[in-house]
């Protein structure tokens, strides 16, 4: 299934993938070469560690490549201000309080909660999708159900 993301998020993933393929692969290959030079591979912890690191790196590369290959890029001009979707900037208020929070809906690869970037798969992000200004939605939280009202949608 295609994963929606902004052009900026897509470009960031491509840069990350290039860095892993070009720089990280060289670093791991160098560690393998050095570890091999220590002799007997059957009792060589450095070699085993470098092989494990190589396997993890290749898995990261494959996962990023899959995400990039299956990305559906949402251009800024296509971001709706009528309903919440990928890349929407939302202003919400918890019903019963005056606390207003602002979040940007992003893909899971770019979550940064401290800076207001939440995933479309997070409890708030998932519950807010497709809502319009004035709508309320309920989020199941560890403290129980929380109700939020959508105050504003922008891009």
C-alpha positions as CSV (number, residue, x, y, z in Angstrom):
1,X,0.0,0.0,0.0
2,X,1.3,3.5,-0.9
3,X,2.5,5.5,2.1
4,X,1.5,9.2,1.8
5,X,4.2,11.8,2.6
6,X,5.2,15.3,1.7
7,X,7.8,16.1,-0.9
8,X,10.2,17.3,1.9
9,X,9.8,14.0,3.8
10,X,10.4,12.0,0.6
11,X,13.6,14.0,-0.2
12,X,14.8,13.4,3.4
13,X,14.3,9.7,3.0
14,X,16.2,9.6,-0.3
15,X,19.1,11.5,1.3
16,X,19.1,9.1,4.2
17,X,19.1,6.1,1.8
18,X,22.0,7.6,-0.2
19,X,24.0,8.1,3.0
20,X,23.4,4.5,4.1
21,X,24.3,3.1,0.7
22,X,27.4,5.3,0.1
23,X,28.9,6.1,3.5
24,X,27.6,3.5,5.9
25,X,28.3,0.6,3.6
26,X,31.9,1.8,3.2
27,X,32.3,2.1,7.0
28,X,30.9,-1.4,7.6
29,X,33.0,-2.9,4.8
30,X,36.2,-1.3,6.4
31,X,35.3,-2.8,9.8
32,X,34.8,-6.2,8.2
33,X,38.2,-5.9,6.5
34,X,39.9,-4.9,9.7
35,X,38.2,-7.7,11.6
36,X,39.2,-10.3,9.0
37,X,42.8,-9.2,9.4
38,X,42.7,-10.4,13.1
39,X,42.9,-14.0,11.8
40,X,40.7,-17.0,12.7
41,X,37.1,-16.0,11.9
42,X,35.6,-18.8,14.1
43,X,36.7,-17.0,17.3
44,X,36.6,-13.4,16.1
45,X,34.1,-11.3,18.0
46,X,34.9,-8.2,16.0
47,X,34.1,-10.1,12.7
48,X,30.8,-11.4,14.1
49,X,29.9,-7.9,15.3
50,X,30.8,-6.4,11.9
51,X,28.7,-9.1,10.1
52,X,25.7,-8.4,12.4
53,X,26.1,-4.6,11.8
54,X,26.2,-5.3,8.0
55,X,23.0,-7.4,8.2
56,X,21.2,-4.6,10.2
57,X,22.4,-2.0,7.7
58,X,21.2,-4.0,4.7
59,X,17.8,-4.4,6.4
60,X,17.6,-0.7,7.0
61,X,18.5,0.0,3.4
62,X,15.8,-2.5,2.1
63,X,13.1,-1.0,4.4
64,X,13.9,2.6,3.3
65,X,14.0,1.5,-0.4
66,X,10.6,-0.1,0.0
67,X,9.2,3.0,1.6
68,X,10.6,5.2,-1.1
69,X,9.4,2.9,-3.9
70,X,5.9,2.8,-2.4
71,X,5.6,6.5,-1.5
72,X,2.7,8.6,-2.6
73,X,3.9,12.2,-2.6
74,X,1.5,14.8,-1.5
75,X,2.4,18.1,-3.0
76,X,1.9,21.2,-0.9
77,X,-0.7,22.5,-3.3
78,X,-2.7,19.3,-2.8
79,X,-2.8,19.6,1.0
80,X,-6.4,20.2,2.0
81,X,-7.4,22.8,4.5
82,X,-10.9,21.4,4.5
83,X,-10.1,18.1,6.2
84,X,-7.2,16.7,8.1
85,X,-4.8,14.6,6.1
86,X,-1.1,13.9,5.6
87,X,1.0,17.1,6.1
88,X,-1.9,19.0,7.6
89,X,-1.1,21.4,10.4
90,X,-3.8,21.1,13.0
91,X,-4.8,23.1,16.0
92,X,-6.9,21.1,18.5
93,X,-8.3,21.7,21.9
94,X,-9.0,19.0,24.5
95,X,-12.7,19.3,25.2
96,X,-13.3,20.6,28.7
97,X,-10.0,22.5,28.9
98,X,-8.5,25.6,27.4
99,X,-5.3,23.8,26.4
100,X,-4.7,24.2,22.6
101,X,-2.1,22.2,20.8
102,X,-0.7,22.4,17.3
103,X,0.5,19.4,15.4
104,X,1.7,18.5,11.9
105,X,0.7,15.1,10.6
106,X,3.7,13.4,9.2
107,X,4.8,9.8,8.2
108,X,6.2,7.6,10.9
109,X,9.8,8.2,9.6
110,X,9.7,11.9,10.6
111,X,8.0,11.9,14.0
112,X,9.3,14.5,16.4
113,X,6.7,14.9,19.1
114,X,8.7,17.6,20.9
115,X,8.5,19.7,17.8
116,X,4.8,18.9,17.2
117,X,5.3,16.3,14.4
118,X,3.0,13.4,15.0
119,X,2.4,10.3,12.9
120,X,-0.7,9.6,10.9
121,X,-0.6,6.2,12.8
122,X,-0.3,7.7,16.3
123,X,-3.5,7.7,18.4
124,X,-4.2,11.4,17.9
125,X,-3.1,11.4,14.2
126,X,-5.2,8.3,13.3
127,X,-8.3,9.7,15.1
128,X,-7.9,13.1,13.6
129,X,-7.7,12.0,9.9
130,X,-10.5,13.2,7.7
131,X,-12.0,15.4,10.4
132,X,-13.0,19.0,9.6
133,X,-12.9,22.2,11.6
134,X,-15.5,22.0,14.4
135,X,-15.5,18.2,14.4
136,X,-14.6,16.4,17.6
137,X,-12.8,13.1,17.9
138,X,-12.0,10.6,20.7
139,X,-8.6,9.2,21.4
140,X,-8.1,6.1,23.6
141,X,-5.3,7.1,25.9
142,X,-3.8,5.3,29.0
143,X,-5.8,7.7,31.2
144,X,-9.0,6.9,29.4
145,X,-10.9,8.4,26.5
146,X,-9.8,12.0,25.6
147,X,-12.0,14.1,23.4
148,X,-10.6,16.8,21.1
149,X,-12.1,19.5,19.0
150,X,-10.5,20.6,15.7
151,X,-10.1,24.4,15.8
152,X,-8.0,25.0,12.6
153,X,-6.5,23.1,9.7
154,X,-3.7,24.7,7.6
155,X,-0.7,23.7,5.5
